[in-house]
Amino acid sequence: MATPNSSTPGIRDALADGFRGLLGDAETQSALSLWDRSYATGKPHALIEYVNEVAAALMLPTRQRHEIRMALYRALLTRGIDPTRSSTGAAGRRSVTPATVPRVVNGTGSANASAAFRVFRSVVLDVFRGVGAAGATAERDFSQAIRRHASAQKITDSGRMALEAWAAQLDDDGYFLRLAATEYPSFSHLMYVAACEALGPVLADRVFSSAIAQAETLADAAQFPPRRLL
Amino acid sequence: MQRLHIGILLLLFAPTTVFAGTLEDAGDIAWVCVASALVFFMQAGFALLEAGFARAKNTTNVIMKNMADLSFGAIAFWVIGFGLMFGDNPTGWFGSSHFLPETLTGSESVFLLFQAMFAATAATIVSGAVAERMRFGPYVLASVIITALIYPVFGSWAWGSFFEGKGWLAELGFVDFAGSTVVHSVGGWCALAGALVVGPRLGRFAPDGTPRIIPGHNLPFVALGVFVLWLGWFGFNGGSTLAASADVGIILVNTHLAGAAGMVGAYVCLALLGRPVLMTTTVNGAIAGLVAITAGCATMPTGFALLTGFIAGPVMVLGADLLDRLRIDDVVGAVPVHAFCGAWGTLAAGLFYADDLFNLHRMLIQLLGIGIAAAWAFPTAFLTFWILKRTVGLRADTLHEQRGLDFTEHYEIGYPEFQKELLHGGKG
């Protein structure tokens, strides 16, 4: 078993909190053992991979996998830990206050948001759904590709984390609400690149076409045509 | 007796370096003019084949690259290439006269026209391998360097000169009648260099290296392209006699049967491997057979021509597998078809040389020529692409790859009525 370093107890406790209510005691223990064994001292940015491995080991359905991932994100953020950073070391922490912990996505988006934001949000969430439907491996590859390509697409760490929060189905709209509509295509392109890597260009085109078609049904599409995101 | 006659005739026409004194007869000139037109038409075949293999959003770009090979290539070959390849060649290493040739005789002009078509063919092989991600401008620069330098220099070794002197490979007895190595392998090695430097298309290989199929947008184009190429090959091989003689008949028969056998070979190979018999692979098998017979079509008995074409099918199929394993993205299979099958065909031309089968000395010379072609064309092309990458940039950025090079490079899309969901309808 790997020896957890000084920074991991906080993460471990957050994970235990996250599992509470979703898994039984025995399942929680075995999930935490997996963390100690394989993730505590090693893999950076591995939360999605960890959740996928827990779900596979416990044979959890997809829906429950999503619920656990959401719960873990929330638990980590509550303790001021950036879920998208390395699981070890002080560098893995960012200043997140419990007050900024986002709510779970309810599917409506912010009421005072622009048409561009709502269209963008619809496309992004549809793409996440499309990638999720391709399975856990695709989801993991997608997430890794997002991290790998973000800087090449001039996406800041905050932007990438905001995207990942949406991937975790958290209602963390603040970052994107502040962006100008002209900045959204960079994010959708980053997602396209990541989708190509994770799913292949054929499936990626299909997922994006479907997301765009879905967004075109919104009333906001008249003000902000979803194709501007391509 | 008839076989003996044919054998003697074939031996007479074996080395293509014996150019001087040909093309004087009006019939010969007429035949080579027709053959030039047929080889010109091969560009249309390449355009159809490569555009069909590409996605709809990149068709205009692919066709523009084919047009550039023909146009820029023709000018570059006239300015420099022809002199380097066929000018006076006292050293055996390169031609040194007839640059910017303006005072050619009618016969020499016909020869220049015919050879300019060959140069464009060598260059256009590259465009299929690097389709869908290489920018147009740098591609044109590479095409010019291939037709002005890389192709003619090797050509001077194997085919030079049309005037005075002889290439050093030709002097050794290297047999490549119409260019399995000189045209196709050289083009194929350049294509490999281009594909390596530019890298694979976005998502072509999964993170674990598994190759992903990216289907072409128009498979009937692919098939039609192969039919056009096959037709053009009659001019490519038949015209290389530079004479409207009876030998053309056997050359065309060998060419035709090798193409047919290449298709059968690819089909049998796929069936034996338990894979689906894909149209795209089997028609590439026909091209593989045609490439392979190009070196020995004038010096090989018909049975062996058929065998040469048949073996080219599996060489192409397995060669494509090898590229996939090495994570090299070759959109149309240009490297296995032209480089690998060109090499195989050149070896076969030595192995199955009429009345002198399996002559070890000849085979060694053939192997030398094959190796020298790779050793010259691949590094020079690699260096060319690498310098272009470092200076002007070679690869389209990922956003352009997403939108398609038709729109981003040419502001014109191949199918405007059907691509609205992929692009912006031409707007920001």
Boltz contact constraints between the chains, C-beta under 6 A:
constraints:
  - contact:
      token1: [A, 141]
      token2: [B, 207]
      max_distance: 6.0
  - contact:
      token1: [A, 189]
      token2: [B, 399]
      max_distance: 6.0
  - contact:
      token1: [A, 192]
      token2: [B, 402]
      max_distance: 6.0
  - contact:
      token1: [A, 193]
      token2: [B, 398]
      max_distance: 6.0
  - contact:
      token1: [A, 196]
      token2: [B, 202]
      max_distance: 6.0
  - contact:
      token1: [A, 196]
      token2: [B, 203]
      max_distance: 6.0
  - contact:
      token1: [A, 197]
      token2: [B, 203]
      max_distance: 6.0
  - contact:
      token1: [A, 200]
      token2: [B, 203]
      max_distance: 6.0
  - contact:
      token1: [A, 200]
      token2: [B, 212]
      max_distance: 6.0
  - contact:
      token1: [A, 201]
      token2: [B, 202]
      max_distance: 6.0
  - contact:
      token1: [A, 201]
      token2: [B, 203]
      max_distance: 6.0
  - contact:
      token1: [A, 201]
      token2: [B, 214]
      max_distance: 6.0
  - contact:
      token1: [A, 209]
      token2: [B, 421]
      max_distance: 6.0
  - contact:
      token1: [A, 227]
      token2: [B, 424]
      max_distance: 6.0
